[in-house]
Structures are given as structure tokens and as C-alpha cells.
Amino acid sequence: MVSIVRAAEYFDTTSPWKDVADRSRFGIPGFVSDVSRLLIQLIEEALPRLREDVDKLLASCIRDLDSLPPPLANDPQIEVLERVNAFCDVFKSFVNGSHEDKRLAQRN
């Protein structure tokens, strides 16, 4: 409160400010009011671009999440073992000629 009184005294007694008719911008309350208006104006101008940028980033994140493989249904060790076994079964079927694609067995 003391600083507001001191600022008012300064602008009331110091040239060239003491001779200015519109004193609404002088002192701490005037400064706060002007800066607040400027800040609101800058925020209003920047918000559409910020929203657009956030929407683009969100869409990119969603695409990245959608491209991830599904989470493992089992314990990771069991999942790896099942995949290795499935690969071995398919590989055996190629080697034995029981797979629908017989080219490997025919060539060898």
C-alpha cells in the first residue's frame, strides 16, 4: 500500500507527469491494468495457434499409440516361448513339405 501512495505522490509532484491530463496509466494500479489488457490481448491472439498445435500433437501421439503392438496377453517369458514354438512349427512344416508352400522342400 505504501508503494502505491509513493507512486501517486511521485506522479503528482514530478514533471512532466504532473501536467498530464489523462493520468489513468500512471502508478501501479494503472500499470497493472494496462499490462493486464495487453496480456489478455496476446493470449487471445495466441490461443487459436496454440490449440491448433496441441491438436496436431495430440493426433500425432494418438497415431503413435495406435501403431504400437497390442500388449502382451501373458507373462513375457511365456509369450516369447509361444512365439518361438510357433516359428519352429512353421519352419518344420516347410522342411517336411507339409506346409502349403512346398517350394523349400522341392528345391532341397
Kinemage of the C-alpha trace (Angstrom):
@kinemage 1
@onewidth
@group {chain A} dominant
@subgroup {mainchain}
@vectorlist {calphas} color= white
{ca met a 1} P 0.000 0.000 0.000
{ca val a 2} L 2.882 2.357 0.799
{ca ser a 3} L 4.334 1.881 -2.683
{ca ile a 4} L 1.017 2.878 -4.285
{ca val a 5} L 0.928 6.063 -2.193
{ca arg a 6} L 4.546 6.829 -3.036
{ca ala a 7} L 3.918 6.271 -6.759
{ca ala a 8} L 0.864 8.575 -6.646
{ca glu a 9} L 2.902 11.269 -4.860
{ca tyr a 10} L 5.687 10.943 -7.417
{ca phe a 11} L 3.366 11.344 -10.414
{ca asp a 12} L 1.513 14.212 -8.668
{ca thr a 13} L 4.676 16.202 -7.992
{ca thr a 14} L 7.156 15.342 -10.777
{ca ser a 15} L 7.304 16.949 -14.212
{ca pro a 16} L 6.309 16.127 -16.894
{ca trp a 17} L 3.831 13.632 -15.392
{ca lys a 18} L 2.169 16.084 -13.022
{ca asp a 19} L 0.929 18.130 -16.012
{ca val a 20} L -0.638 15.211 -17.949
{ca ala a 21} L -4.451 15.313 -18.054
{ca asp a 22} L -5.084 11.563 -18.522
{ca arg a 23} L -3.436 10.014 -15.501
{ca ser a 24} L -5.162 6.620 -15.767
{ca arg a 25} L -1.944 4.912 -16.902
{ca phe a 26} L 0.227 6.253 -14.075
{ca gly a 27} L 1.079 4.403 -10.889
{ca ile a 28} L 0.955 0.762 -10.009
{ca pro a 29} L -2.813 0.223 -10.483
{ca gly a 30} L -2.666 1.873 -13.922
{ca phe a 31} L 0.383 -0.180 -14.857
{ca val a 32} L -1.278 -3.417 -13.740
{ca ser a 33} L -4.439 -2.537 -15.652
{ca asp a 34} L -2.549 -1.754 -18.891
{ca val a 35} L -0.302 -4.781 -18.677
{ca ser a 36} L -3.305 -6.998 -17.920
{ca arg a 37} L -5.109 -5.729 -21.019
{ca leu a 38} L -2.002 -6.343 -23.141
{ca leu a 39} L -1.566 -9.812 -21.699
{ca ile a 40} L -5.199 -10.706 -22.383
{ca gln a 41} L -4.852 -9.450 -25.952
{ca leu a 42} L -1.686 -11.515 -26.516
{ca ile a 43} L -3.301 -14.619 -25.047
{ca glu a 44} L -6.411 -14.196 -27.206
{ca glu a 45} L -4.239 -13.814 -30.303
{ca ala a 46} L -2.064 -16.817 -29.431
{ca leu a 47} L -4.783 -19.257 -28.313
{ca pro a 48} L -6.015 -20.336 -31.772
{ca arg a 49} L -2.478 -21.214 -32.868
{ca leu a 50} L -1.765 -22.974 -29.562
{ca arg a 51} L -4.963 -25.010 -29.878
{ca glu a 52} L -4.048 -25.950 -33.441
{ca asp a 53} L -0.552 -27.014 -32.367
{ca val a 54} L -1.932 -29.028 -29.448
{ca asp a 55} L -4.473 -30.731 -31.731
{ca lys a 56} L -1.694 -31.692 -34.169
{ca leu a 57} L 0.495 -33.030 -31.365
{ca leu a 58} L -2.416 -34.962 -29.885
{ca ala a 59} L -3.241 -36.502 -33.258
{ca ser a 60} L 0.416 -37.464 -33.700
{ca cys a 61} L 0.517 -39.053 -30.233
{ca ile a 62} L -2.674 -40.989 -30.942
{ca arg a 63} L -1.230 -42.254 -34.247
{ca asp a 64} L 1.959 -43.306 -32.451
{ca leu a 65} L -0.032 -45.107 -29.755
{ca asp a 66} L -2.216 -46.818 -32.348
{ca ser a 67} L 0.876 -48.088 -34.181
{ca leu a 68} L 2.180 -49.863 -31.079
{ca pro a 69} L 1.666 -53.611 -30.955
{ca pro a 70} L -1.030 -54.861 -28.613
{ca pro a 71} L 0.086 -55.509 -25.056
{ca leu a 72} L 1.239 -58.996 -24.204
{ca ala a 73} L -1.550 -61.265 -23.055
{ca asn a 74} L 0.712 -63.499 -20.963
{ca asp a 75} L 3.855 -63.349 -18.957
{ca pro a 76} L 6.648 -62.100 -21.288
{ca gln a 77} L 8.622 -65.343 -20.911
{ca ile a 78} L 5.588 -67.414 -21.860
{ca glu a 79} L 4.855 -65.081 -24.786
{ca val a 80} L 8.404 -65.446 -26.160
{ca leu a 81} L 8.301 -69.221 -25.731
{ca glu a 82} L 4.955 -69.432 -27.543
{ca arg a 83} L 6.263 -67.345 -30.439
{ca val a 84} L 9.457 -69.423 -30.712
{ca asn a 85} L 7.380 -72.615 -30.684
{ca ala a 86} L 5.042 -71.231 -33.349
{ca phe a 87} L 8.045 -70.306 -35.513
{ca cys a 88} L 9.537 -73.776 -35.045
{ca asp a 89} L 6.238 -75.422 -36.022
{ca val a 90} L 6.011 -73.367 -39.227
{ca phe a 91} L 9.676 -73.983 -40.006
{ca lys a 92} L 9.223 -77.778 -39.511
{ca ser a 93} L 6.240 -77.731 -41.848
{ca phe a 94} L 8.380 -76.040 -44.524
{ca val a 95} L 11.232 -78.527 -44.038
{ca asn a 96} L 8.936 -81.573 -44.006
{ca gly a 97} L 6.979 -80.338 -47.024
{ca ser a 98} L 3.685 -80.292 -45.152
{ca his a 99} L 3.252 -76.508 -45.462
{ca glu a 100} L 1.019 -75.251 -48.284
{ca asp a 101} L 4.075 -73.559 -49.849
{ca lys a 102} L 6.179 -76.509 -50.989
{ca arg a 103} L 8.961 -74.560 -52.737
{ca leu a 104} L 11.545 -75.039 -49.953
{ca ala a 105} L 11.037 -78.804 -49.788
{ca gln a 106} L 11.038 -79.111 -53.595
{ca arg a 107} L 14.273 -77.127 -54.013
{ca asn a 108} L 16.111 -79.083 -51.350
